Every structure is written in C-alpha cells, then in structure tokens.
Amino acid sequence: MASTDAVQSGASMHPDMEKIASRQAASTVPHEELLAGEADAELLAKLGYKQELRRNFTMIEVFGIAFSIMGLLPSIASTLAFSIPAGPVGMVWGWFLASGCIFVVGVAMADLGSAMPTSGGLYWWTHYFASPKTRNALSFLVGYSNTLGLVGGLCSIDYGFALMFCSVIVVSRDGNWTPSNGDVYAVFLACVLMHGVLASTLSKVMGKLQTVFVAMNLILIAATIIALPVGKKLSSERNDAHYIFAQTENLTTWPTGWAFMLSWLSPIWTIGAFDACVHMSEEAANAAKAVPYGIMMSIGSCWILGFIIMIVIAACINPDLDAVLSSPFGQPMAQIYYDAVGKKGTLGLMSLLFIVQFLMGLSITVAASRQTWAFSRDGALPFSSFFRPISKKMGYIPLRCVWGCVLLAAILGLLCLIAPAAASALFSLAVAGNNLAWGTPLFCRVVWGQHKFVPGPFYTGDRFSRPIAWAAIVFLVFGIILAMFPVGGPNPTPQDMNYTVVINMAVWGGALAYYFIDARKWFTGPKITIDTLPIQGGVISENSTPVEIEHGKNVDDEEKKVGQTYDIGSDSA
C-alpha cells in the first residue's frame, strides 16, 4: 500500500477516528503503568503512535534540555575561533544579528511543534506536507540528516570538552605540556562512554536534572561576567566602548565583510539544539505548549545572555587578537581568563566550564537517542528491529538507541586523530545537517502543504506564519553555505580545508543513494503503532500508515475528494 499524508493533529481527523484515538490513548498501557495524561496520549494517537515513553518532562524541563545542550558559555568558548578573526564587531554584532535570525527559525518550528508534537517531528512533518512524489525520499533524507546531525553535535560537544579538559592540564603545568591528538581522543572517548552510562541509568530523574543543568549554566555565566571585569581592575586595562562596538578586524584572507559573516558560525553552532524540544515531545507533559515555548525560551535566553557575554569578553580581551587565537593553552577562552584572573582563577573557571560542557553532552545524548528511536520505530534505520524496543527496566527509555548513538559518536570522533581541521568538521556537520533537517519541513509546508496545516495552541497567525517560514528557510540555506567555507580564507591547504562539504555530501548523498537503490522498496514513511482496532471497512494495524487510516472507507465524500486531490495511493513503490 502506498504511503501518504499523516493524520493531522487538529480538526482534519475524522470523528470516528477521534473516538478510536481516545480509546487507544486510554488503553495503551495498564493503569498502574500509565505513561501520560489522556490529552497527550490522545494527541499522539492522532499522529498514529501509541504512548511508549513516560512523560516526565515539564515545560521548564523541556526548555532546560535545549538550553543545557546549547551550554551557552562553553559553546561560546568552543567557537570563539570563528568570531575573534572579525574583531569585536564580529563577536558582538555577529552574535546579535545571527541570534535574531535563529529566533525566526525557532518561531517557524514552534508553529509545527505545537500542532504535531512527536519525537520524529522533522521527518514526520516533511512526509505530511511534501508532495506525493517527493514525500518518502525527502522524509528519509531529513531523518538521516537530523539523526547524524545530532550525533555530530554530540561529537563536537565532547571534542570541545576534551580540548577544555586538556587546556586545564596545560594551564596547571604553565604551558609545559602539549596534548597529542591521541590524548584528545582518549579524553573524548571516555566522555562519550560516560554519557552513555549516565543517559542509561539516570532516566527517571533526567527531567529534574535539566533544572540543575540550567542553574549551573547560569552560575558559570554570572561568574564569568563578574570575574573578567573585576580581574581587569583598572579601567585602562579594559577596552572602551568604541573598541567593543565599532572595532573591526580581519585575521583572515577573506574580505572584511565576509570575515564578519563567518563570525556568525559561533552563534549558529551554539544556538543549534532547540529541536531537542521536538525530540523530547513524547516525554513532555502538555507537549503542544511545552514544545513551542521550550524552543522560543531557549533561543531567546541564549540570544540575550550571549550578547551580554560577548560584550564582556570584547571589553576584557587582549587587543592582540592573534596572541589570543594562538594561545599556548590551546583554548582562546583559557587565555582570556588567564589574562584577567591569573592561573588559579583560570583553573577554577575552566574546570567549571568543562563540567558544564560535559552536562551539555549528556543532554544531547538523550535528545539524539530519541530521534534515533523515532526513526527506527518507523523502520528507516539499519537494524531498526534491534534498536526499536523500549527498556521498561531502565525507565521506559530507548536504551539500545542510547548506545547506538554512543558507538557512532566514538567512530566519528576518530577524526580527532587526523588533524584539527578534520575534527572541526564535526562542528559544521551538526550545523549543516540540522539546517537541512529544519528547513525541509518548513519548505514542504509553505510550498505544498500550507492548506493542510491545522494550528496548535501556539500559532503566529495566518498573516505572519508563512513569511516567518520563508525567512527561516532563506537563513537556513545561507547557514549551510556558510558552514562549508574555509574560515581562514580562499585556496586552503589540506590542513586548513573545511571538510564539512565532504562529510555532509557523503551523508546526504549516501542517504539518497540508499533510498533510491533499496529503501524506496520498503520505506513508506511514518507507521501506525497503535494496536489493531476495527474501523468501518478495515483495521488499524502496525503496518498501516497514518493516511491509510485518515482515508479509510468510512470517510465522508469531502474527505475522499481531498484524498483524490493529493493523489492518495499514487506513489507506491
């Protein structure tokens, strides 16, 4: 049977299906193992899925997991090398402008997240809104790009942790030790494995821990914006307002304007985990509100707090930016701390920095495993039947997906052994992969499926929703292009080359090749997982697709016309 549109979460569902969804929501689990409130389970049932994960995340905790993955200050520290070459203007105004554009993307995604909250939301939305001829291929591509983008994010976060951890040792030894690529990978691997252990064993309190993670992020931010100016006791030691807000530099061989644009990579990478709210939607109470507000609160808080942090750093940084970038500590932020607060202060702040970075990695491990599980639930990943089961013993989590993500991250992290340029591609893998995954469902909605969109509790309105979506799409395309440029200048050497274009083209080309060679024969989009229930003229079964239910024999004439309009059933393999 052909795969077609998935059931809308609003009024598009047939009344008979509403009753079925309600009964299914109530009967998904025994009373003593109730995983979700009736409203959340019913909304998920309308999307074709039974409740299998426990909804133990509140709205604040959904915000917390995205905010903790962003890990504002550690992420800024990991990506300062992108913004410092453009000088204070690139650091301060590059952050402000790029963050504003990212907020527009978040608002566009919030519209969809409120209407159709499911863990595999990005590829689910793509399949629902795309044209009949493209929906399967695009959904397959988005699912793989998002999954590998999240694992790439895990790699880049843990690689940043490894560099910070090693920089603390270098500072403690007064620069008399230089970590090898092997040393960095060993720390990276230990970090990834520890994330797997903690994500497996702390599932029952993971939601509560997000509040702790947010608090630790805020403590680190407060400590930094106080310690740096205080460390520069004399006003003459601090840079003036003109330097902070108007001083341009260009430490690249690109034109100055393009060097400024490349500074946007720091906020683009930092504020790049808001889709975690979508992936946690099947574990969120009142998901239709928690997901959109979690997205916007996480982006908005990073936008404002990051702007303040960048102003403080620009005020206290050594004007000799080359010296900061080539710091013997291997970390520009470590040099900035050292210049302001000395050795002991640097050891304290950098230790807190890599601890918060570690917590970022734990949160993104959880988010990546949920996307991986959702994609395996729909049979799209190799060994899906192996990764699909939920571990009830460990707290209703996709345990095998957690360790699948850990193993893949350990393999991708081998790039650390090649060269820093190859390892830096891990940062851009997350940017380009996720940008494609975020932009595609937005594009499908405004081009093919706007008339099918039924808003949820959060909605920007008929007047603004489409322009916001188009603005988001344009920015995401620009972000993909930006992520593939060599940051140092044109004509790069093999050591300076940006390998993102190679890695991402391999991911996207490989996913599409896999689809057209083999997966098109069996991948039909999101599957129905609610138990078999009779309907007039057919049954709901695990092998059904949401549209097969929506356009069953019991629909009225108007719904049949809609199905015919969109060529229901014409895109069979």
N, C-alpha and C positions, 0 to 999 in steps of 0.2 A: 504494500500500500504506500502511496506517495506521502511524503512529509509535507506538512503545510503549516499555516499560521497557528500559533499557540493561543490558548484561551486568554482573553483579556481579563484583567483583574477588576474591571468595573462593570458597567451596565451591559457590555456586549455578551455576557453569558446568558444562555437560555434559562428560563425559570426552572425547568426540570433539572438542569444541571446545578442550579443553586441548591436545590434540595439534596441532590446527591452529594455535592461538595460538603454540605453541612453534616450529613450523616457520616461521611467519610472522615471529616475532621474530628468528629466525636469518637470514632471507632478506631482511629489509627493505632492507639496504644491502650493497654489496660489502664483503669483509673489510677491504680497505685503507681503507675509509671508515666503519669501524664507529663508530657514534654512541653506543652504550650497551652496558652489560653485559647478558647474556642474561636475568637475572631481571627487570631493569627493563623491558626491551623486551617480555618476555612478559606482564608485568602490564599494560602499556599496551595490548598487543594484545587482552587480555581485555576491555578497555574499548572496543575497536573501532577503535583508532588505531594506525597504524604509526609507528615512531620516525623523526622527521624533523629534530629538533633535537639538537644534540650535548650529551650530559650531562657538563658540565664544572664543575658546582657541587657542592661537598662539603656536608655537613651544616652546618658552621660558616659556609660561604659563603651558604647558604640563609638561615640566621639573619641573616647580615650584610646581605643586601639588604633584609630587612624592617627591621632596626634602623637601617640608614643612611637608609631612606626616612622613618622616624619622626624621625630627626635631632633627638634629644631636646631639647637646649638651644635650637637655632634655632627649633624648633616652639613651645617654651615662650615664647620671645621674641616670636614672631609672634602668639601668642594670649593674652598677658598682659592685654590689654584686656578679655577675658572674665572673668578671675578677680580682678583687682585691685578692681573695684567691690564685691566681697563682703568685702574686707579679708583679713587674714592667715588667718582661719579658712577662707575660701573658697579661698585659694591652697593652703594646706597640707592641710586635711582634705578639701576638694573633690577635690584630686588623688588622695589616698589611697583614698577611697571609690569614685570613678569608675573608677580603675585596677583595683581589685579586681573590679568588675563586668565590665570589659572582659576581664580574665583568664578569667572564667567563659565569656564568649563564645568566647575563643580555645580553651579546652579542648573546648567543644562542637564547634567547627570541626575541631579536631585529630582527633577521632574519625572524621570523614568524610574528612579529608585523608589519613589513614593507610590507610583502606580503599580509597579510589578516587582516587589521585593523578593528576590530569590538569590541563592548563593552564586549561581552561574549567570547572574543577570546580564552581563555584557554580551555573551554569545546567545543567550535566550532572547534578548531584545532584538539582536541582529536578525535572528531567524524569524521572529514575529513580524518585523517591519519590512524586511527585504522583499524583493520581487520573487515570484515562484522559481524563476530560473537561476537566481543567484543565492537564494537563502541558505541552502545547505553548504555550499562552498564557503560563503562569507562567514557563516556561523562557525564552521570548522576552523577557518583561519583565525578568527577572533579568539576562539577558545585556546588555541595553541599559543598565540601571541601573548595573551594575557597570562596564561599559566607560566610560560617561560620568562615573561617579563617580571612576574612576581618572584620567581626563583632567582632571576638575575638581580632583583632588588635585594634579596637575602644575601646573595654573594657579595654585592657591593657594600652592603652594611657591615657584613662580617669582615670583609677585606679592610674597610675603614677602621674597624675595631682592632684588627691585627696591627695596622700601622700606628694607631694611637697607643696600644699596649707597648709596642716596641719603642716608641718615642719616649715613654716614661722611663724605660730602662736606659735609653741613651742619655736623657737628662740627668738621671741619677748617677751616671758614670761620667758626667761632664763632657759628653761627646766623644768619649774614647772607645766606643763600640759602634759598629755598623751592622745592622741585621742583614743577613743574606736573604735571597728570595726563598730559600728553603725554610729559614727561620720564620718568615712571614707566613708561609703556607702552613707550617706546623701550628702556629697560633690560630690561624684561620680555621683549620680543620678541627682543632679542639673546641673552638667556639661553636661551630656548626653542630658538632655532635652533642654538645651540652644543650643547645637549643632543642634538639630532638628529644633528649631525655626530659627536659622541663615541660615542653609542649605536650608530652605524653602523660606526665604524672600530675600536672597542676591544672588539669582541665576544669575541675569542679570550682576552682577559685580564680580562674583566668579572668573572668569579668571583673571581679573585685580588684585583682592586681592592676588592672588598667588605671584605676584611680591612683594607686600608689605610683605607677609609672609617670602619670601626668604630674603628680606632685614633685617627683624627683626632677623631671624636666624643668619645672618652674623654679625649683631651688637652684639648679645649675644656672639658669638664665639670670636669676636675681644675683647670684654670687658673682657672675661674670660682669654684669653691667655696673656692679658696685666696685668690684676689685680692680678692674682696669683703670678707671679714672682716679681712684684713690691711690693706686700704685704710682701713677704719674702725678706726684704731689704738686709739683709746680705747674702753673698754667702754661709756662713756656715749654714744658715737656709735652703738652697736649697740642694737637693740631687745631687751627682755628676754623671757624665756620666756612670760610671761603674754600679752604682745603677740603673739608668734609663734603660739601655740597656742590662744588664747582670745579674741583681739580680733576682734569683728565690726564690719563697716562696711556701709553701703548707699548707694552713689553712684547708684543708680537710683531710679525712682519705683515699682518693684515692691515688694511686701512683702519684708522682710529674708530670710525663708525661701526665697522664690523667687529672690532675688538669689544666694543660696548655691547653689541648684540650677543657675542659669545659669553659675556658675563651673565646672561640670563640662564645659562645652564645650571648655575648654582641653585636658584630658586626652583627651576623646573625639576631638578632631581630631588631637591629637599621636599617640596610640597607635592609629592608624587605617589602618595599612598591612600588618598581619600577613597579610592574604590574598595579599600578594605571594609568600609561600611556596608557596601553591597554584598561582599562575600560573607559577611557575618549576619546577613539579614535573616537567615533561618535560625539563628540563635538569639535574635533580638526580640524583646517584648515590644508590642506595638510597632512593628517594623515599618509600617507605612509612614510613620512620623519619625521614628528613630533614625532611619537611614538617611533621609534628606537633610535633617538637621545636624546629624553627625558629620556629613560631608561638608556642609557650609561652615559649621563651627570650627572644624579642624583647619580648613583652609583660611578662614578669616582670622583666627588667632595666630596662625603662623605668619600671615601677611603683616599684621601689625607688630607682633613681637619681633619678627625677623627684621623689620625696618628699624626698630629701636636698637637691636643688637648690631646691625651693620653701621649705624651712626656711631655707636660707642667704639666699635673696632676701628672705624676710619679716624675717629678722634685720637685714638691711642696707638695706632700703628706707626712703626718706624717709616718715615717718608722714603727711605731707601728700600723700595719695594722688591728690588732684585735680591737684596740680602734676606728679606723675609721669605721669599719663594725658594731660595737655595739654602735654607736653614740646615745646619748640621743635624738638627733633631729630626729631620725628615717630615716635619709637620709644620706648616705656616702658623697654625694656631698655637702650637707649643712655643714657637719663637715670640709670638705676640704676648703670651702670658709671661714668658721669661723676661722680656724687656720691661714689663710693668711690675711684676711682683717677685721676681727673683726665682731661685732654684726651688726653695721649699714651697712657695706659693704655686709654682708651676706643677710640681709633683702632686699637690693636693687637687688642684683644678683639673689637671689632665686625668687623674685617677677617677674623679667623679665623671669626667667626660666619657671615658671608655666604659664605665659602668652603665651609664645611660645608653650608650651606643649598643651595649650588649642587650639591654632590655628592648631596644628597637628591633634587633634581630629576632628575639623571641616572639614579639608581636607579629612580625611579618611571616614568621614560620607558620603561625596559626592561620593567618589570612591566606597564605599560599596553599596550605593543605586543604582549606575549604573550597577554593576554586578547583583544585585538582580533584577533590572528591566529587564536586558537582559535575565536572566534565566526565569523570569515569562513570558516574550514575547514568549519564546519557550515552555511555558506551563508546566514547570517542577516543579514549586513550588506549595505547597498547596495554594489555593485561588489565583491562577495565574490571573484569570479573574478580581479579585478585584485589585490586585497590578499593572496590566498591563497598565491602562490608563495614558496618559501624561497630566499634568496640563498646559494648554496653558496660563491660567490666571497668574500663578506664574512664567512664563518664559520658557515654554517647558521643564519642569523637571518631573521626576517620583516622584511626591510628596508623594504618598502613600508608595512607597518603602523607602523613607527617614524615614518616621515614623515607618515603619515596622522594619527597622534596629535599630532605637532608642529603640523600645519596646523590641526587642530581647536582645539588649545590657543591658537594665535595668534588665532583668530577669537573664542573665548570671552573671551580676555584683553582684547578691546575694551571690556569692561565697565569696565576701569580708566579709560577716557576719560570715563565718565559721572559717577561720583561714588564716594567711598569706600564708601558704603552698598551700591551696586550691586556694587562689587568684592568686598566682604566676603561676598557671596552665593556666591562661588567656594569659600570655606571650607566653608560649610554644604552646598553642592552635593555635596562629597565625603562629608560626614558622612551626610546623608540618603540619598543614592544608594547608598552602600556598606552602610548599615544595612539597607536593604530587601533588597539582594543577599545579605547574610549571613544575615538572618533567615528568608527564604523557604524555602531548602532545609532548614533546621532544622525549620521548621513542617511542611513536607511530610513529613519523616521521621517525626516523632512523631505526626502525625495520620493519615497514610495508609500510610506505608511502613516502620514500625518492624520488622515481621516479615520484611521483605526485607533488612534490614541485616545484613551479614556483616562483623564487625570485622577490622581490620588488625592489625599488630603493636602499635600503640598503641590502647588501649581503656580507658575509665573503668569498665567493668563494667556488667552488666545492672541492678544496683541503683541506680547513680548516673547513668548516661548520660542517661536521659530527664529526670529532674529538672534536671540541669545544662542540657539543651537548652531546657527550658521557662523556666528562669531567664534564659537568654541571650535568648530571644525577647522576654520582657517588657521587659528592659533596652533592647533594640534599638528596640522600638516607642517607649519613652519617649525614647530619643535622637533619633528622628525628630521627635517633637513638640517637644522642647527646641530643636532646631536651627532651628525655624521661628518662634520667639518673637523679637520685637524686644528687644534686650538692654537698651536704655535705659529701657523702661517702656511702659505701655499708651498708646494714642492717639498713635502715632508720626507724625511729619511725613514727607513724601516723602524727605527727606534721611536720616532715621533709620530708615526702614522696612527690615525684613528681607525681602529679595526671594527668599529661599530657597523659600518656598511657591509663588511664581510660576514660578521656574525648574524646580523639581522636578516640579510638577504638569504643566508643559509636557513634561518628559522622559517621565514615566510615562504621562500621557495620550496623548502622541504615539506612544509605543511600542505601547500597547494599540490605539490607533486604526489604526496601520499594520498591526498583526497582523490585526485583525478585518476591515479593509477589503480587504487584499491578501495579507499574508503567510500567513494561515491556509490559503490555497490551495496553498502550496508548502513552508512550513516544517513539517517533521515531526520536529524535534528533532535530537539528535546523530547524525551519519552515520558509517558504517563507511568507513575509509580504507585498511584493509589490502587487499592485492592480491586479485584474483579467485582463489578457490580452490574446488574442488568439495567439496560435502558431500552426504550422502545426501538426495536429493530437492530439491537446489537448489544455489545458489552463494553465496559471499560476494562482494559487489561493492561498489563505491564508492557505489552508490545504495541500498544496504541500510541499515537501522537496526540497532543492536545487538540489539534484541529479536527482529528477524526471524531472526537467527542463533540466538539462545538458544532460540527456539521453532520451529526448523525441523522438518522432517518426521522427523528422526532422533532426536527427544527421546523419552523414555520416557513411559509413561502418566501418571506422577505429575507430570511437568513440564507435560504437556498440561493437566492439571487446574488447575495453577497459572495457566497462561495463560488458561484459561477463567474462572477466578475473577476475574481482573483485567480481564476484558472485552478481551482482546487483539484488536486489529484493529477495535474498535468506534468509534474516534474519528477515522475518516478524514475528510479534508476534503470 
